[in-house]
């Protein structure tokens, strides 16, 4: 109700997650930029260099500008109110994956599809007091109830790792190598299944490589990933160029086999 929001604003005034202006969760200008970042299609991304074992991965936006700021606020500044701003990016990446990967579609129809998220470390859970990625994915996919299986916590972190920020590709890969495994209580459920792993951002791909390795070692037949955003390093712009080129080519009129006007 409106009066409740006004009362909460008196106690803790809202700030724009994009530019820190007072008065709105996301101001009009930043909301426009966020909407523009939600591209018409998700993009298949491949980090450069692409690490061995990197699963097929789709991203819905580029990690820059307002989108990057909103994601940081949602995850690290205790802003669960931003979940509705991020949810369309989750659903967009999923749509791209379902459209382009026939193995995922077949598994969904056959009832052999599993959905999960990259796990948070115990340290991150203690610091944040919540699991932002899990909360976001479960909320974003709630409208797909009955079509997709509900997300399940399949993975856990098995050892202490360093913060990935600031590490290069080689260091990130070493930091995460062998750091995940399938949870014991769900291990028997993985064999032969296709698994979609959700993450927030893909940079070098090391996190998704480790998630795919852990799931594959438990018997998953095929692993793909969906992410909210990809950094420029992860090839989002190149993927966008490829996709736009394909869409434009598909839209061109085909020459008629009878000759004459192609539109006849």
N, C-alpha and C positions, 0 to 999 in steps of 0.2 A: 504494500500500500504506500501511497505517496507520502503520507505523514510519517511513516516509519523511516523511509529513506531520508526525509528532511531531518528527523531526529538524529539518525546515525551521522549525517553530515555535520551536525553541530558538535557531536562527540569526536568524530574523526573525519574531517573534511576529505572528500575524495579528490584524488589528483589524477590527471591524465597519465596513463601508462606510457604514452608515446612521447610527450613533451613536458610533462610535469605541471601543466596548467591546472589551476584549481577548478572544481565544479563538475567534473565528469570522469567516469572511469576511462573513457577514451573520447577526446574532444572531436568535434566535427571534422577538422582538418586531418587529424590522425586516423579517424575512422575511414575517411576517403582514401588515404594512402594504404590502409590495411585492406580495404576492399579491392584496390587496384593490384595489391600483391597476391590476391587470391585469383590466380590465373584461370583461364578457361579449361585447361587440362593440367593434370599432374604430369611430371616429367620423369622419365627413367634416367637416373643419374649414375655416373661412374667416376669415382675419384681418380685423380691423376697424380701419381701412378695408382692403378687399380690393384689393391692387395689380393693375393691369392685367397680364394675362398669367399670373396665378396658376393653376397647373395643379390639376386635381382631386386632393385630398390627404386621406389618411387617417392618423389618429394613434391609437395604442392606449392612451395614458395622458395624464394631465395632468402637466406639468413642475412638480412640487411635492413637498415632503416627502422620504420615503426614496427614491423613484424619482429625483428630481433629484439627490440626494446620491450615489446609486450611479452614475448616469451621469457625474457630475463626477469621481468617483474612477476610474472605468473609463477615461475619456478622458485626464485630466490628472495623475493620481497614480500612473501606471504600475501599474494593477491589472488586467492581462489575465485574472486569475482570476475576474473578475466577468462574463465573457462569457456564462456560462450563466444569470445572473440577468437579463441584458438580452435574450437571444435570443427568449424568448416574446413580447416586445413587438414585435419585428421580424416574427415570423410572424403575430401577431394583426393587425397593420396590413395585411399582405399579404392575409390572408383577407378582410378587409373590402373591399379594393380589388377582388379577384376576384369577390366576391359582388355588388357594386354596379355595376361597370363592364363592360358587355357587350363593348365594344371590346377590352378587355384579355383577357377570356376567349376571344374569337374568335381573337385573335392568338396566344394560347398554343396553341390547338388547331391553328391553321394553320402554326405554326412561324415566325411573323413577330414574335415578342415578344423584346425585349432587356431585360436587367436591369443596372443600374449603380448607382453611388453618387455623391453629391456629392464632388468631389475635394478633397483637403487641399492647402493651399498648401505650397510648398517649405519655408517657414519653420516651419510647424507640423510637418512631417515631421522636420525637423532637431531641433526641440525635443523631440518625443516619441520619436523613434527608431522610430516605427511608424505605421501608419495604422489607428487604432482602429475607425473606421466600416467600412472595407473588411474588416478581420478579423472584425468582428461579423457583418456581413451574409453573408459567405461561410460562416461557421460555422453561422449560424442557418438558412440555406437549404440546407445540405448534405443534409438529410433529404428535400428535394424533388427530388433528383437524378432525372432521367428525366421529370419533369413540367414543371419550369421550366428554361429555359436557364441555364447557369452565369453568374454575374455577370461582366461585362467592364468594364474601365476605359475608359469612352468619353470622359470629359471631362478637361480639364486647366485649371489656372489660368494665365492668360496674362500677368498683371501683378501687381505688389505691391498688396495691399489692406490696409486698417486692420483691427484687431480689431473685430468687430461689437459686442462688449459695450459698453453705454453709449450706443450711437448710436440716434437715433430712427428712425422708419420712413423718412423722407425721406433722411436721411444714409445709412442702410443701403442703400437702393436706389441712390443715387449711388455709394456705395463699390463696389458689385458690378457696376454696369452695364458690360457689355462685357468682364467679367473672365474669362469662360470661353469655351472653344471645344472642339469635338470633336477628339480626337487624330487626327493625320494618318493613322496606320496603320489606323484603324477607320472613317474617314470614309466610304469606299465602302459600308460595311455598314449605314449608318443609313437610307438612302432607303426610304421606305414602311413603316418599322417602327413598331410601338407600343413605347414605352419606359417602364419603371418606374424611377424614380429614388428611391433610399433616402437619407434623412438622419436625423440623430438627433433634432433638435428644430426645430419651426417656431414662429417668433415673429411677425415682420411679413410673412414670405413672400418676402422679397427674394432669398434664396439660391435658392429653388426657381423663382422667376420667371426668374432668370438661367440656371439649368440648362435650363429648358424652352425659353428663347429660343435657346440654343446648339444644342440638339438639333433644334429646329424649323428652324433655319437650315441644318442639314445634311440636312434632308429627312425627319425623323421625322414620321409622320402623326398621332400622338397621344402625348402625354406625361402621365403621372400620377405622383404621389409617395406614398411611404409613409414615415412617421416613427414613431419610438419614442414621442415625446411632443409635446404642444403646450402652449405657455404659455397662461395665461388670456386673454392678449391675442389669441391666435389662435383664440379661439372654441370651445375644447373643451367648456366647460360648456354653452354654448348648443347645440352639436351633440349632446351627451349628452341634453339635455332634449328635442330634436326626435326623437332616435332612440328614447328610452324611451317617449315619447308614441306614436310609430308602433307600437312593439312592443305596447304596452298596447291600442291600438285594434285591432290585428290579433288579439289574444287574446280580444276581446269576442265573445260568441256572436252570430251573425247571426240576425235575425228569420226565422222560417220562412215561406216563401211560402204554406204551408197554414194559417197562423195557429196560435194556441195556444202551447204551450210551445216556446220557441226551441230547447231541447235535445232535443226529441222526434225 
